[in-house]
């Protein structure tokens, strides 16, 4: 399953990412990094400083197109 790290408030790109995953019928778990400190720590340890960030099968992605390339193969 895809994990989507983001914010529930004031994050237009997070909303776009959620809508796109829903549109493509890709199941995902949303992790709000403003509430989930372990989730925030996880993406920071990977070098990310902005959301959204996608995680799938051991890899992290900033760009949904990179995620889709791996997800669809």
C-alpha contacts under 8 A as a table, 3 or more apart, distances in Angstrom:
res1	aa1	res2	aa2	distance
1	X	27	X	6.22
1	X	28	X	5.71
1	X	29	X	7.33
1	X	56	X	6.63
1	X	57	X	7.86
2	X	26	X	7.71
2	X	27	X	6.58
2	X	28	X	4.61
2	X	29	X	6.35
2	X	54	X	6.86
2	X	55	X	5.70
2	X	56	X	4.95
2	X	57	X	7.90
3	X	28	X	5.43
3	X	29	X	4.79
3	X	30	X	6.02
3	X	31	X	7.10
3	X	54	X	5.71
3	X	55	X	4.98
3	X	56	X	6.58
4	X	18	X	7.88
4	X	28	X	6.67
4	X	29	X	6.06
4	X	30	X	4.86
4	X	31	X	6.02
4	X	52	X	6.72
4	X	53	X	5.88
4	X	54	X	4.71
4	X	55	X	6.49
5	X	30	X	6.03
5	X	31	X	4.76
5	X	32	X	6.10
5	X	33	X	6.43
5	X	39	X	7.20
5	X	40	X	7.95
5	X	43	X	7.90
5	X	51	X	6.47
5	X	52	X	5.54
5	X	53	X	5.10
5	X	54	X	6.28
6	X	11	X	7.61
6	X	14	X	5.66
6	X	30	X	7.19
6	X	31	X	6.18
6	X	32	X	5.17
6	X	33	X	5.85
6	X	51	X	5.09
6	X	52	X	4.75
6	X	53	X	6.77
7	X	10	X	7.26
7	X	11	X	6.01
7	X	14	X	6.61
7	X	31	X	7.76
7	X	32	X	4.86
7	X	33	X	5.95
7	X	34	X	6.20
7	X	51	X	7.38
7	X	52	X	7.79
8	X	11	X	6.90
8	X	14	X	7.68
8	X	32	X	6.16
11	X	14	X	5.23
11	X	15	X	6.54
12	X	15	X	5.19
12	X	16	X	6.27
13	X	16	X	4.95
13	X	17	X	6.08
13	X	51	X	7.74
13	X	52	X	6.63
14	X	17	X	5.04
14	X	18	X	6.20
14	X	51	X	6.91
14	X	52	X	5.29
15	X	18	X	5.11
15	X	19	X	6.07
16	X	19	X	5.12
16	X	20	X	6.07
17	X	20	X	5.14
17	X	21	X	6.22
17	X	52	X	7.29
17	X	64	X	7.32
18	X	21	X	5.26
18	X	22	X	6.15
19	X	22	X	5.09
19	X	23	X	5.97
20	X	23	X	4.94
20	X	24	X	6.18
21	X	24	X	5.17
21	X	25	X	6.13
21	X	26	X	5.17
21	X	27	X	7.25
21	X	28	X	7.51
22	X	25	X	4.92
22	X	26	X	6.04
22	X	27	X	7.36
23	X	26	X	7.75
31	X	36	X	6.82
31	X	39	X	6.63
32	X	35	X	5.65
32	X	36	X	5.91
32	X	39	X	7.63
33	X	36	X	4.85
33	X	37	X	6.19
33	X	38	X	7.99
33	X	39	X	5.69
33	X	40	X	4.88
34	X	37	X	7.07
34	X	40	X	7.56
36	X	39	X	5.25
36	X	40	X	6.43
37	X	40	X	4.99
37	X	41	X	6.08
38	X	41	X	4.97
38	X	42	X	6.05
39	X	42	X	5.02
39	X	43	X	6.53
40	X	43	X	5.53
40	X	44	X	6.17
41	X	44	X	5.09
41	X	45	X	6.06
42	X	45	X	5.29
42	X	46	X	6.66
43	X	46	X	5.04
43	X	47	X	6.58
43	X	48	X	5.48
43	X	49	X	7.67
43	X	53	X	7.54
44	X	47	X	5.04
44	X	48	X	5.06
44	X	49	X	6.22
45	X	48	X	7.40
46	X	60	X	7.85
48	X	51	X	7.69
48	X	53	X	7.69
50	X	53	X	7.57
51	X	62	X	7.74
52	X	62	X	6.70
53	X	60	X	6.85
53	X	61	X	5.80
53	X	62	X	4.95
53	X	63	X	7.64
54	X	60	X	5.58
54	X	61	X	4.96
54	X	62	X	6.27
54	X	63	X	7.76
54	X	64	X	7.31
54	X	67	X	7.02
55	X	58	X	6.89
55	X	59	X	5.61
55	X	60	X	4.44
55	X	61	X	6.23
55	X	67	X	7.92
56	X	59	X	5.43
56	X	60	X	6.58
56	X	67	X	7.39
56	X	71	X	7.57
61	X	64	X	7.03
61	X	66	X	6.46
61	X	67	X	6.00
62	X	66	X	7.77
63	X	66	X	5.45
63	X	67	X	6.65
64	X	67	X	4.94
64	X	68	X	6.11
65	X	68	X	5.01
65	X	69	X	6.19
66	X	69	X	5.20
66	X	70	X	6.67
67	X	70	X	5.41
67	X	71	X	5.95
68	X	71	X	4.82
68	X	72	X	5.76
69	X	72	X	5.60
69	X	73	X	6.61
70	X	73	X	5.42
